[in-house]
Amino acid sequence: MKKVILSMAMIGALASCTATERGAGVGAATGAVIGGVATGNVRGAAVGAVVGGAAGALIGSASREGYCVYRDRYGRRYEARC
């Protein structure tokens, strides 16, 4: 029963986040697990969480719904509605 309540609380917390926050949370959790398994210690898990969180935040912020990335004739990138 405790696991179900904990799972629902975690899902509820992620449901109210933006795409960037969700990406950072999922990336940090995944990075921590992979880092901990790969190194077998807490330091590896911490490094994995930091790297995974940063990567997840970058991926989450790159995908805004309803916006496309365009380039002008000078090569500059900008976002506008699709």
PDB file of N, CA, C and O in Angstrom:
ATOM      1  N   MET A   1       0.820  -1.191   0.000  1.00  0.00           N
ATOM      2  CA  MET A   1       0.000   0.000   0.000  1.00  0.00           C
ATOM      3  C   MET A   1       0.864   1.254   0.000  1.00  0.00           C
ATOM      4  O   MET A   1       0.541   2.243  -0.659  1.00  0.00           O
ATOM      5  N   LYS A   2       1.976   1.202   0.754  1.00  0.00           N
ATOM      6  CA  LYS A   2       2.858   2.364   0.802  1.00  0.00           C
ATOM      7  C   LYS A   2       3.462   2.655  -0.567  1.00  0.00           C
ATOM      8  O   LYS A   2       3.636   3.813  -0.945  1.00  0.00           O
ATOM      9  N   LYS A   3       3.781   1.590  -1.310  1.00  0.00           N
ATOM     10  CA  LYS A   3       4.373   1.780  -2.636  1.00  0.00           C
ATOM     11  C   LYS A   3       3.381   2.423  -3.593  1.00  0.00           C
ATOM     12  O   LYS A   3       3.766   3.247  -4.423  1.00  0.00           O
ATOM     13  N   VAL A   4       2.132   2.063  -3.489  1.00  0.00           N
ATOM     14  CA  VAL A   4       1.111   2.636  -4.358  1.00  0.00           C
ATOM     15  C   VAL A   4       0.939   4.117  -4.055  1.00  0.00           C
ATOM     16  O   VAL A   4       0.863   4.930  -4.976  1.00  0.00           O
ATOM     17  N   ILE A   5       0.879   4.471  -2.805  1.00  0.00           N
ATOM     18  CA  ILE A   5       0.721   5.873  -2.414  1.00  0.00           C
ATOM     19  C   ILE A   5       1.934   6.682  -2.847  1.00  0.00           C
ATOM     20  O   ILE A   5       1.789   7.797  -3.348  1.00  0.00           O
ATOM     21  N   LEU A   6       3.128   6.133  -2.660  1.00  0.00           N
ATOM     22  CA  LEU A   6       4.346   6.825  -3.073  1.00  0.00           C
ATOM     23  C   LEU A   6       4.374   6.999  -4.591  1.00  0.00           C
ATOM     24  O   LEU A   6       4.751   8.061  -5.085  1.00  0.00           O
ATOM     25  N   SER A   7       3.984   5.981  -5.322  1.00  0.00           N
ATOM     26  CA  SER A   7       3.953   6.072  -6.791  1.00  0.00           C
ATOM     27  C   SER A   7       2.969   7.127  -7.259  1.00  0.00           C
ATOM     28  O   SER A   7       3.277   7.902  -8.164  1.00  0.00           O
ATOM     29  N   MET A   8       1.803   7.167  -6.661  1.00  0.00           N
ATOM     30  CA  MET A   8       0.805   8.161  -7.042  1.00  0.00           C
ATOM     31  C   MET A   8       1.275   9.573  -6.731  1.00  0.00           C
ATOM     32  O   MET A   8       1.021  10.499  -7.501  1.00  0.00           O
ATOM     33  N   ALA A   9       1.958   9.738  -5.608  1.00  0.00           N
ATOM     34  CA  ALA A   9       2.477  11.059  -5.260  1.00  0.00           C
ATOM     35  C   ALA A   9       3.536  11.515  -6.258  1.00  0.00           C
ATOM     36  O   ALA A   9       3.568  12.685  -6.641  1.00  0.00           O
ATOM     37  N   MET A  10       4.393  10.606  -6.676  1.00  0.00           N
ATOM     38  CA  MET A  10       5.438  10.968  -7.637  1.00  0.00           C
ATOM     39  C   MET A  10       4.840  11.274  -9.002  1.00  0.00           C
ATOM     40  O   MET A  10       5.273  12.216  -9.666  1.00  0.00           O
ATOM     41  N   ILE A  11       3.857  10.497  -9.429  1.00  0.00           N
ATOM     42  CA  ILE A  11       3.211  10.744 -10.717  1.00  0.00           C
ATOM     43  C   ILE A  11       2.452  12.064 -10.677  1.00  0.00           C
ATOM     44  O   ILE A  11       2.477  12.825 -11.645  1.00  0.00           O
ATOM     45  N   GLY A  12       1.788  12.337  -9.578  1.00  0.00           N
ATOM     46  CA  GLY A  12       1.067  13.597  -9.430  1.00  0.00           C
ATOM     47  C   GLY A  12       1.988  14.793  -9.443  1.00  0.00           C
ATOM     48  O   GLY A  12       1.652  15.842  -9.991  1.00  0.00           O
ATOM     49  N   ALA A  13       3.147  14.634  -8.839  1.00  0.00           N
ATOM     50  CA  ALA A  13       4.107  15.744  -8.827  1.00  0.00           C
ATOM     51  C   ALA A  13       4.641  16.019 -10.224  1.00  0.00           C
ATOM     52  O   ALA A  13       4.823  17.179 -10.594  1.00  0.00           O
ATOM     53  N   LEU A  14       4.894  14.989 -10.999  1.00  0.00           N
ATOM     54  CA  LEU A  14       5.402  15.194 -12.354  1.00  0.00           C
ATOM     55  C   LEU A  14       4.316  15.683 -13.309  1.00  0.00           C
ATOM     56  O   LEU A  14       4.628  16.324 -14.312  1.00  0.00           O
ATOM     57  N   ALA A  15       3.071  15.399 -13.022  1.00  0.00           N
ATOM     58  CA  ALA A  15       1.992  15.798 -13.926  1.00  0.00           C
ATOM     59  C   ALA A  15       1.830  17.308 -13.979  1.00  0.00           C
ATOM     60  O   ALA A  15       1.366  17.832 -14.991  1.00  0.00           O
ATOM     61  N   SER A  16       2.191  18.013 -12.941  1.00  0.00           N
ATOM     62  CA  SER A  16       2.009  19.460 -12.917  1.00  0.00           C
ATOM     63  C   SER A  16       3.242  20.215 -13.390  1.00  0.00           C
ATOM     64  O   SER A  16       3.263  21.445 -13.334  1.00  0.00           O
ATOM     65  N   CYS A  17       4.259  19.516 -13.851  1.00  0.00           N
ATOM     66  CA  CYS A  17       5.500  20.158 -14.284  1.00  0.00           C
ATOM     67  C   CYS A  17       5.469  20.480 -15.767  1.00  0.00           C
ATOM     68  O   CYS A  17       4.678  19.926 -16.530  1.00  0.00           O
ATOM     69  N   THR A  18       6.359  21.401 -16.158  1.00  0.00           N
ATOM     70  CA  THR A  18       6.528  21.698 -17.574  1.00  0.00           C
ATOM     71  C   THR A  18       7.354  20.599 -18.218  1.00  0.00           C
ATOM     72  O   THR A  18       7.882  19.724 -17.532  1.00  0.00           O
ATOM     73  N   ALA A  19       7.464  20.646 -19.531  1.00  0.00           N
ATOM     74  CA  ALA A  19       8.243  19.630 -20.244  1.00  0.00           C
ATOM     75  C   ALA A  19       9.703  19.660 -19.814  1.00  0.00           C
ATOM     76  O   ALA A  19      10.335  18.609 -19.707  1.00  0.00           O
ATOM     77  N   THR A  20      10.243  20.833 -19.569  1.00  0.00           N
ATOM     78  CA  THR A  20      11.639  20.945 -19.142  1.00  0.00           C
ATOM     79  C   THR A  20      11.842  20.321 -17.771  1.00  0.00           C
ATOM     80  O   THR A  20      12.819  19.605 -17.551  1.00  0.00           O
ATOM     81  N   GLU A  21      10.928  20.588 -16.854  1.00  0.00           N
ATOM     82  CA  GLU A  21      11.044  20.028 -15.511  1.00  0.00           C
ATOM     83  C   GLU A  21      10.866  18.518 -15.521  1.00  0.00           C
ATOM     84  O   GLU A  21      11.575  17.805 -14.812  1.00  0.00           O
ATOM     85  N   ARG A  22       9.921  18.023 -16.321  1.00  0.00           N
ATOM     86  CA  ARG A  22       9.745  16.576 -16.430  1.00  0.00           C
ATOM     87  C   ARG A  22      10.982  15.922 -17.016  1.00  0.00           C
ATOM     88  O   ARG A  22      11.421  14.877 -16.537  1.00  0.00           O
ATOM     89  N   GLY A  23      11.547  16.533 -18.055  1.00  0.00           N
ATOM     90  CA  GLY A  23      12.748  15.985 -18.672  1.00  0.00           C
ATOM     91  C   GLY A  23      13.912  15.945 -17.711  1.00  0.00           C
ATOM     92  O   GLY A  23      14.674  14.978 -17.686  1.00  0.00           O
ATOM     93  N   ALA A  24      14.054  17.004 -16.910  1.00  0.00           N
ATOM     94  CA  ALA A  24      15.132  17.040 -15.929  1.00  0.00           C
ATOM     95  C   ALA A  24      14.925  15.989 -14.845  1.00  0.00           C
ATOM     96  O   ALA A  24      15.881  15.339 -14.424  1.00  0.00           O
ATOM     97  N   GLY A  25      13.703  15.819 -14.397  1.00  0.00           N
ATOM     98  CA  GLY A  25      13.419  14.824 -13.357  1.00  0.00           C
ATOM     99  C   GLY A  25      13.656  13.406 -13.822  1.00  0.00           C
ATOM    100  O   GLY A  25      14.273  12.607 -13.118  1.00  0.00           O
ATOM    101  N   VAL A  26      13.168  13.095 -15.003  1.00  0.00           N
ATOM    102  CA  VAL A  26      13.351  11.749 -15.549  1.00  0.00           C
ATOM    103  C   VAL A  26      14.821  11.503 -15.864  1.00  0.00           C
ATOM    104  O   VAL A  26      15.339  10.415 -15.616  1.00  0.00           O
ATOM    105  N   GLY A  27      15.490  12.511 -16.408  1.00  0.00           N
ATOM    106  CA  GLY A  27      16.916  12.373 -16.719  1.00  0.00           C
ATOM    107  C   GLY A  27      17.758  12.176 -15.475  1.00  0.00           C
ATOM    108  O   GLY A  27      18.686  11.367 -15.472  1.00  0.00           O
ATOM    109  N   ALA A  28      17.442  12.911 -14.415  1.00  0.00           N
ATOM    110  CA  ALA A  28      18.198  12.777 -13.169  1.00  0.00           C
ATOM    111  C   ALA A  28      17.993  11.401 -12.549  1.00  0.00           C
ATOM    112  O   ALA A  28      18.948  10.782 -12.079  1.00  0.00           O
ATOM    113  N   ALA A  29      16.768  10.926 -12.545  1.00  0.00           N
ATOM    114  CA  ALA A  29      16.501   9.598 -11.974  1.00  0.00           C
ATOM    115  C   ALA A  29      17.193   8.506 -12.779  1.00  0.00           C
ATOM    116  O   ALA A  29      17.804   7.600 -12.213  1.00  0.00           O
ATOM    117  N   THR A  30      17.095   8.596 -14.097  1.00  0.00           N
ATOM    118  CA  THR A  30      17.741   7.598 -14.949  1.00  0.00           C
ATOM    119  C   THR A  30      19.252   7.661 -14.806  1.00  0.00           C
ATOM    120  O   THR A  30      19.915   6.628 -14.708  1.00  0.00           O
ATOM    121  N   GLY A  31      19.799   8.877 -14.794  1.00  0.00           N
ATOM    122  CA  GLY A  31      21.249   9.028 -14.639  1.00  0.00           C
ATOM    123  C   GLY A  31      21.748   8.502 -13.312  1.00  0.00           C
ATOM    124  O   GLY A  31      22.830   7.917 -13.245  1.00  0.00           O
ATOM    125  N   ALA A  32      20.982   8.698 -12.258  1.00  0.00           N
ATOM    126  CA  ALA A  32      21.384   8.197 -10.945  1.00  0.00           C
ATOM    127  C   ALA A  32      21.417   6.676 -10.926  1.00  0.00           C
ATOM    128  O   ALA A  32      22.341   6.074 -10.379  1.00  0.00           O
ATOM    129  N   VAL A  33      20.418   6.068 -11.517  1.00  0.00           N
ATOM    130  CA  VAL A  33      20.378   4.602 -11.551  1.00  0.00           C
ATOM    131  C   VAL A  33      21.540   4.061 -12.381  1.00  0.00           C
ATOM    132  O   VAL A  33      22.246   3.152 -11.945  1.00  0.00           O
ATOM    133  N   ILE A  34      21.736   4.611 -13.561  1.00  0.00           N
ATOM    134  CA  ILE A  34      22.817   4.127 -14.429  1.00  0.00           C
ATOM    135  C   ILE A  34      24.179   4.388 -13.800  1.00  0.00           C
ATOM    136  O   ILE A  34      25.050   3.518 -13.831  1.00  0.00           O
ATOM    137  N   GLY A  35      24.374   5.573 -13.231  1.00  0.00           N
ATOM    138  CA  GLY A  35      25.646   5.888 -12.585  1.00  0.00           C
ATOM    139  C   GLY A  35      25.923   5.004 -11.388  1.00  0.00           C
ATOM    140  O   GLY A  35      27.059   4.578 -11.180  1.00  0.00           O
ATOM    141  N   GLY A  36      24.902   4.724 -10.599  1.00  0.00           N
ATOM    142  CA  GLY A  36      25.071   3.855  -9.436  1.00  0.00           C
ATOM    143  C   GLY A  36      25.376   2.420  -9.822  1.00  0.00           C
ATOM    144  O   GLY A  36      26.210   1.770  -9.192  1.00  0.00           O
ATOM    145  N   VAL A  37      24.713   1.925 -10.849  1.00  0.00           N
ATOM    146  CA  VAL A  37      24.954   0.555 -11.291  1.00  0.00           C
ATOM    147  C   VAL A  37      26.332   0.434 -11.939  1.00  0.00           C
ATOM    148  O   VAL A  37      27.041  -0.547 -11.714  1.00  0.00           O
ATOM    149  N   ALA A  38      26.708   1.418 -12.732  1.00  0.00           N
ATOM    150  CA  ALA A  38      27.980   1.356 -13.456  1.00  0.00           C
ATOM    151  C   ALA A  38      29.185   1.429 -12.520  1.00  0.00           C
ATOM    152  O   ALA A  38      30.174   0.725 -12.724  1.00  0.00           O
ATOM    153  N   THR A  39      29.105   2.279 -11.498  1.00  0.00           N
ATOM    154  CA  THR A  39      30.255   2.456 -10.611  1.00  0.00           C
ATOM    155  C   THR A  39      30.132   1.675  -9.311  1.00  0.00           C
ATOM    156  O   THR A  39      31.145   1.315  -8.711  1.00  0.00           O
ATOM    157  N   GLY A  40      28.931   1.412  -8.875  1.00  0.00           N
ATOM    158  CA  GLY A  40      28.728   0.674  -7.636  1.00  0.00           C
ATOM    159  C   GLY A  40      28.890   1.505  -6.379  1.00  0.00           C
ATOM    160  O   GLY A  40      29.030   0.956  -5.286  1.00  0.00           O
ATOM    161  N   ASN A  41      28.871   2.845  -6.523  1.00  0.00           N
ATOM    162  CA  ASN A  41      28.963   3.675  -5.328  1.00  0.00           C
ATOM    163  C   ASN A  41      28.066   4.905  -5.458  1.00  0.00           C
ATOM    164  O   ASN A  41      27.499   5.166  -6.519  1.00  0.00           O
ATOM    165  N   VAL A  42      27.949   5.647  -4.374  1.00  0.00           N
ATOM    166  CA  VAL A  42      27.053   6.801  -4.331  1.00  0.00           C
ATOM    167  C   VAL A  42      27.593   7.947  -5.172  1.00  0.00           C
ATOM    168  O   VAL A  42      26.814   8.684  -5.776  1.00  0.00           O
ATOM    169  N   ARG A  43      28.889   8.110  -5.223  1.00  0.00           N
ATOM    170  CA  ARG A  43      29.483   9.201  -6.009  1.00  0.00           C
ATOM    171  C   ARG A  43      29.110   9.061  -7.481  1.00  0.00           C
ATOM    172  O   ARG A  43      28.778  10.052  -8.131  1.00  0.00           O
ATOM    173  N   GLY A  44      29.162   7.848  -8.008  1.00  0.00           N
ATOM    174  CA  GLY A  44      28.773   7.616  -9.397  1.00  0.00           C
ATOM    175  C   GLY A  44      27.309   7.904  -9.632  1.00  0.00           C
ATOM    176  O   GLY A  44      26.935   8.424 -10.683  1.00  0.00           O
ATOM    177  N   ALA A  45      26.475   7.572  -8.660  1.00  0.00           N
ATOM    178  CA  ALA A  45      25.046   7.866  -8.769  1.00  0.00           C
ATOM    179  C   ALA A  45      24.804   9.368  -8.758  1.00  0.00           C
ATOM    180  O   ALA A  45      23.949   9.857  -9.497  1.00  0.00           O
ATOM    181  N   ALA A  46      25.537  10.106  -7.938  1.00  0.00           N
ATOM    182  CA  ALA A  46      25.378  11.560  -7.871  1.00  0.00           C
ATOM    183  C   ALA A  46      25.809  12.216  -9.176  1.00  0.00           C
ATOM    184  O   ALA A  46      25.126  13.108  -9.681  1.00  0.00           O
ATOM    185  N   VAL A  47      26.926  11.782  -9.713  1.00  0.00           N
ATOM    186  CA  VAL A  47      27.398  12.336 -10.989  1.00  0.00           C
ATOM    187  C   VAL A  47      26.411  12.000 -12.094  1.00  0.00           C
ATOM    188  O   VAL A  47      26.100  12.847 -12.932  1.00  0.00           O
ATOM    189  N   GLY A  48      25.919  10.775 -12.100  1.00  0.00           N
ATOM    190  CA  GLY A  48      24.925  10.380 -13.096  1.00  0.00           C
ATOM    191  C   GLY A  48      23.655  11.197 -12.996  1.00  0.00           C
ATOM    192  O   GLY A  48      23.058  11.545 -14.015  1.00  0.00           O
ATOM    193  N   ALA A  49      23.233  11.510 -11.777  1.00  0.00           N
ATOM    194  CA  ALA A  49      22.028  12.322 -11.590  1.00  0.00           C
ATOM    195  C   ALA A  49      22.221  13.731 -12.125  1.00  0.00           C
ATOM    196  O   ALA A  49      21.316  14.285 -12.750  1.00  0.00           O
ATOM    197  N   VAL A  50      23.387  14.317 -11.890  1.00  0.00           N
ATOM    198  CA  VAL A  50      23.659  15.672 -12.375  1.00  0.00           C
ATOM    199  C   VAL A  50      23.698  15.692 -13.901  1.00  0.00           C
ATOM    200  O   VAL A  50      23.062  16.536 -14.534  1.00  0.00           O
ATOM    201  N   VAL A  51      24.443  14.764 -14.482  1.00  0.00           N
ATOM    202  CA  VAL A  51      24.554  14.724 -15.944  1.00  0.00           C
ATOM    203  C   VAL A  51      23.204  14.395 -16.581  1.00  0.00           C
ATOM    204  O   VAL A  51      22.825  15.016 -17.573  1.00  0.00           O
ATOM    205  N   GLY A  52      22.481  13.436 -16.029  1.00  0.00           N
ATOM    206  CA  GLY A  52      21.173  13.074 -16.564  1.00  0.00           C
ATOM    207  C   GLY A  52      20.160  14.198 -16.427  1.00  0.00           C
ATOM    208  O   GLY A  52      19.345  14.413 -17.325  1.00  0.00           O
ATOM    209  N   GLY A  53      20.202  14.913 -15.317  1.00  0.00           N
ATOM    210  CA  GLY A  53      19.286  16.039 -15.128  1.00  0.00           C
ATOM    211  C   GLY A  53      19.539  17.157 -16.117  1.00  0.00           C
ATOM    212  O   GLY A  53      18.603  17.736 -16.667  1.00  0.00           O
ATOM    213  N   ALA A  54      20.817  17.461 -16.342  1.00  0.00           N
ATOM    214  CA  ALA A  54      21.158  18.511 -17.303  1.00  0.00           C
ATOM    215  C   ALA A  54      20.747  18.108 -18.717  1.00  0.00           C
ATOM    216  O   ALA A  54      20.186  18.914 -19.460  1.00  0.00           O
ATOM    217  N   ALA A  55      21.025  16.873 -19.081  1.00  0.00           N
ATOM    218  CA  ALA A  55      20.646  16.403 -20.419  1.00  0.00           C
ATOM    219  C   ALA A  55      19.127  16.378 -20.580  1.00  0.00           C
ATOM    220  O   ALA A  55      18.608  16.766 -21.626  1.00  0.00           O
ATOM    221  N   GLY A  56      18.424  15.929 -19.563  1.00  0.00           N
ATOM    222  CA  GLY A  56      16.963  15.905 -19.626  1.00  0.00           C
ATOM    223  C   GLY A  56      16.358  17.290 -19.735  1.00  0.00           C
ATOM    224  O   GLY A  56      15.370  17.485 -20.443  1.00  0.00           O
ATOM    225  N   ALA A  57      16.941  18.250 -19.041  1.00  0.00           N
ATOM    226  CA  ALA A  57      16.444  19.628 -19.122  1.00  0.00           C
ATOM    227  C   ALA A  57      16.661  20.205 -20.514  1.00  0.00           C
ATOM    228  O   ALA A  57      15.797  20.904 -21.043  1.00  0.00           O
ATOM    229  N   LEU A  58      17.811  19.913 -21.103  1.00  0.00           N
ATOM    230  CA  LEU A  58      18.071  20.404 -22.459  1.00  0.00           C
ATOM    231  C   LEU A  58      17.114  19.786 -23.471  1.00  0.00           C
ATOM    232  O   LEU A  58      16.598  20.475 -24.351  1.00  0.00           O
ATOM    233  N   ILE A  59      16.886  18.511 -23.342  1.00  0.00           N
ATOM    234  CA  ILE A  59      15.976  17.844 -24.271  1.00  0.00           C
ATOM    235  C   ILE A  59      14.548  18.331 -24.054  1.00  0.00           C
ATOM    236  O   ILE A  59      13.815  18.548 -25.018  1.00  0.00           O
ATOM    237  N   GLY A  60      14.151  18.502 -22.803  1.00  0.00           N
ATOM    238  CA  GLY A  60      12.802  18.967 -22.509  1.00  0.00           C
ATOM    239  C   GLY A  60      12.543  20.383 -22.982  1.00  0.00           C
ATOM    240  O   GLY A  60      11.436  20.693 -23.424  1.00  0.00           O
ATOM    241  N   SER A  61      13.545  21.251 -22.898  1.00  0.00           N
ATOM    242  CA  SER A  61      13.348  22.634 -23.334  1.00  0.00           C
ATOM    243  C   SER A  61      13.407  22.770 -24.841  1.00  0.00           C
ATOM    244  O   SER A  61      12.938  23.766 -25.392  1.00  0.00           O
ATOM    245  N   ALA A  62      13.979  21.778 -25.521  1.00  0.00           N
ATOM    246  CA  ALA A  62      14.098  21.856 -26.972  1.00  0.00           C
ATOM    247  C   ALA A  62      12.794  21.521 -27.666  1.00  0.00           C
ATOM    248  O   ALA A  62      12.646  21.790 -28.859  1.00  0.00           O
ATOM    249  N   SER A  63      11.862  20.950 -26.960  1.00  0.00           N
ATOM    250  CA  SER A  63      10.623  20.526 -27.607  1.00  0.00           C
ATOM    251  C   SER A  63       9.428  21.248 -27.000  1.00  0.00           C
ATOM    252  O   SER A  63       8.760  20.722 -26.110  1.00  0.00           O
ATOM    253  N   ARG A  64       9.168  22.446 -27.483  1.00  0.00           N
ATOM    254  CA  ARG A  64       7.990  23.188 -27.038  1.00  0.00           C
ATOM    255  C   ARG A  64       6.856  22.908 -28.000  1.00  0.00           C
ATOM    256  O   ARG A  64       7.015  23.049 -29.213  1.00  0.00           O
ATOM    257  N   GLU A  65       5.729  22.520 -27.474  1.00  0.00           N
ATOM    258  CA  GLU A  65       4.591  22.135 -28.301  1.00  0.00           C
ATOM    259  C   GLU A  65       4.009  23.361 -29.000  1.00  0.00           C
ATOM    260  O   GLU A  65       3.757  24.386 -28.366  1.00  0.00           O
ATOM    261  N   GLY A  66       3.798  23.248 -30.301  1.00  0.00           N
ATOM    262  CA  GLY A  66       3.206  24.336 -31.071  1.00  0.00           C
ATOM    263  C   GLY A  66       4.214  25.313 -31.630  1.00  0.00           C
ATOM    264  O   GLY A  66       3.827  26.253 -32.325  1.00  0.00           O
ATOM    265  N   TYR A  67       5.507  25.127 -31.350  1.00  0.00           N
ATOM    266  CA  TYR A  67       6.548  26.003 -31.854  1.00  0.00           C
ATOM    267  C   TYR A  67       7.507  25.218 -32.737  1.00  0.00           C
ATOM    268  O   TYR A  67       7.777  24.044 -32.482  1.00  0.00           O
ATOM    269  N   CYS A  68       8.015  25.861 -33.764  1.00  0.00           N
ATOM    270  CA  CYS A  68       9.002  25.255 -34.651  1.00  0.00           C
ATOM    271  C   CYS A  68      10.260  26.113 -34.626  1.00  0.00           C
ATOM    272  O   CYS A  68      10.207  27.311 -34.346  1.00  0.00           O
ATOM    273  N   VAL A  69      11.379  25.489 -34.919  1.00  0.00           N
ATOM    274  CA  VAL A  69      12.649  26.206 -34.970  1.00  0.00           C
ATOM    275  C   VAL A  69      12.951  26.507 -36.432  1.00  0.00           C
ATOM    276  O   VAL A  69      12.953  25.611 -37.276  1.00  0.00           O
ATOM    277  N   TYR A  70      13.204  27.764 -36.713  1.00  0.00           N
ATOM    278  CA  TYR A  70      13.507  28.203 -38.070  1.00  0.00           C
ATOM    279  C   TYR A  70      14.898  28.832 -38.108  1.00  0.00           C
ATOM    280  O   TYR A  70      15.448  29.218 -37.077  1.00  0.00           O
ATOM    281  N   ARG A  71      15.453  28.926 -39.311  1.00  0.00           N
ATOM    282  CA  ARG A  71      16.712  29.641 -39.533  1.00  0.00           C
ATOM    283  C   ARG A  71      16.461  30.742 -40.557  1.00  0.00           C
ATOM    284  O   ARG A  71      15.777  30.535 -41.560  1.00  0.00           O
ATOM    285  N   ASP A  72      17.022  31.904 -40.287  1.00  0.00           N
ATOM    286  CA  ASP A  72      16.908  32.962 -41.285  1.00  0.00           C
ATOM    287  C   ASP A  72      18.060  32.842 -42.291  1.00  0.00           C
ATOM    288  O   ASP A  72      18.861  31.910 -42.205  1.00  0.00           O
ATOM    289  N   ARG A  73      18.144  33.756 -43.217  1.00  0.00           N
ATOM    290  CA  ARG A  73      19.159  33.628 -44.273  1.00  0.00           C
ATOM    291  C   ARG A  73      20.574  33.858 -43.771  1.00  0.00           C
ATOM    292  O   ARG A  73      21.537  33.573 -44.483  1.00  0.00           O
ATOM    293  N   TYR A  74      20.713  34.369 -42.557  1.00  0.00           N
ATOM    294  CA  TYR A  74      22.038  34.565 -41.967  1.00  0.00           C
ATOM    295  C   TYR A  74      22.459  33.397 -41.063  1.00  0.00           C
ATOM    296  O   TYR A  74      23.543  33.420 -40.480  1.00  0.00           O
ATOM    297  N   GLY A  75      21.605  32.386 -40.950  1.00  0.00           N
ATOM    298  CA  GLY A  75      21.927  31.209 -40.149  1.00  0.00           C
ATOM    299  C   GLY A  75      21.497  31.293 -38.701  1.00  0.00           C
ATOM    300  O   GLY A  75      21.746  30.366 -37.930  1.00  0.00           O
ATOM    301  N   ARG A  76      20.858  32.381 -38.315  1.00  0.00           N
ATOM    302  CA  ARG A  76      20.393  32.513 -36.928  1.00  0.00           C
ATOM    303  C   ARG A  76      19.140  31.694 -36.730  1.00  0.00           C
ATOM    304  O   ARG A  76      18.267  31.652 -37.597  1.00  0.00           O
ATOM    305  N   ARG A  77      19.056  31.038 -35.577  1.00  0.00           N
ATOM    306  CA  ARG A  77      17.891  30.219 -35.242  1.00  0.00           C
ATOM    307  C   ARG A  77      16.916  31.030 -34.415  1.00  0.00           C
ATOM    308  O   ARG A  77      17.317  31.847 -33.586  1.00  0.00           O
ATOM    309  N   TYR A  78      15.623  30.799 -34.648  1.00  0.00           N
ATOM    310  CA  TYR A  78      14.586  31.422 -33.839  1.00  0.00           C
ATOM    311  C   TYR A  78      13.378  30.506 -33.802  1.00  0.00           C
ATOM    312  O   TYR A  78      13.215  29.635 -34.657  1.00  0.00           O
ATOM    313  N   GLU A  79      12.527  30.715 -32.795  1.00  0.00           N
ATOM    314  CA  GLU A  79      11.316  29.921 -32.635  1.00  0.00           C
ATOM    315  C   GLU A  79      10.105  30.763 -32.950  1.00  0.00           C
ATOM    316  O   GLU A  79      10.037  31.942 -32.602  1.00  0.00           O
ATOM    317  N   ALA A  80       9.151  30.143 -33.613  1.00  0.00           N
ATOM    318  CA  ALA A  80       7.878  30.810 -33.906  1.00  0.00           C
ATOM    319  C   ALA A  80       6.805  29.737 -33.975  1.00  0.00           C
ATOM    320  O   ALA A  80       7.102  28.550 -34.101  1.00  0.00           O
ATOM    321  N   ARG A  81       5.562  30.167 -33.892  1.00  0.00           N
ATOM    322  CA  ARG A  81       4.458  29.204 -33.990  1.00  0.00           C
ATOM    323  C   ARG A  81       4.482  28.536 -35.359  1.00  0.00           C
ATOM    324  O   ARG A  81       4.770  29.165 -36.377  1.00  0.00           O
ATOM    325  N   CYS A  82       4.170  27.242 -35.353  1.00  0.00           N
ATOM    326  CA  CYS A  82       4.157  26.482 -36.623  1.00  0.00           C
ATOM    327  C   CYS A  82       2.955  26.835 -37.454  1.00  0.00           C
ATOM    328  O   CYS A  82       2.780  26.297 -38.548  1.00  0.00           O
TER     329      CYS A  82
END
